[in-house]
């Protein structure tokens, strides 16, 4: 699953899952670009993975993202891979007790960032003659989502985005798939849920391995899939 010569953009690359994906793809030989907002978070990422290329960017800013991805394509010869791992979780209340402001935040960070990044990257993938996109959805997207409706709705929309893009981009040899984690075994989640059974949680590196497969030549026949990656969680 060698990715030498490939240029990959990984949004959310400084997050608990994103770091593992950056490391996995960089070790496979890809040129990896990680957009970031917090400089200290990217500094920590770069200390662990010196080869990563940082890109200060607000992924909810459509024009800025378009311009940034054009610069990446010009500087590195194109874009082959997009991983939409940017996102975040909030919730815990019934729908009638959840203010629209929280819905908007969840839609912005989980759906809007993916839509804008896809729109900015796809012309460059087409120009390369093919490529791969992987969106990070959630197990919650396929369940009732009681008390988590805003998050669940945003992540379910990511699944619809994945299916639509897979159909639209099939003629261009661009695969589009989604992975559905549950609770990921990260320090942040352990801190938030200290009494949970951490042994059943999936490690970021395990999910990164699935994402690596999906963007590799070995998975060229897979597109439009929503793949559970929650193990025994």
C-alpha angles and dihedrals in degrees: 000000000000114000098185111149093020123121115214130188113202115189115201087028093150093055130096094270096028095062090057092049093049090050094046096050094042090052088051089059102260124140100241125204118190119193112212143179102192113062094202091055092052091045089057090049093050092050089057096038110025093182094065117109116221125218121187103219143148101222092201089063105091100194094043092051092048090051094045094051091048088054091050092050092048095046098044102030098256145325123272106166136036122187114188102203096141113116146098145217131242133151140086101156135091117262094256090055096046114095118225089242089071091048089052093051092050092048091048099049098036105032110015093052091052094046094048093045092049092049091050096045104039098075088056093048089051090050089054090055096247144349145160138269125193121189122198110225125159143248086243089066090071098044137069093272096208109188089003100071099131093051093041093049092051092049092046088053087055088059091053089048089053094051094047093048092047090056094044096046101042092097089055094054091245115140120209122192139158134219122210114209125182118201107341119214099247130141089248093055092044089053092048094047106029094161096050123107099262092180091075095052120103117242119237090239091060092054090045088057091057091048090049089054092049093054094042128094088254091071101047091119094056119087134144093026127143105205122197110225100173101104110188095343 
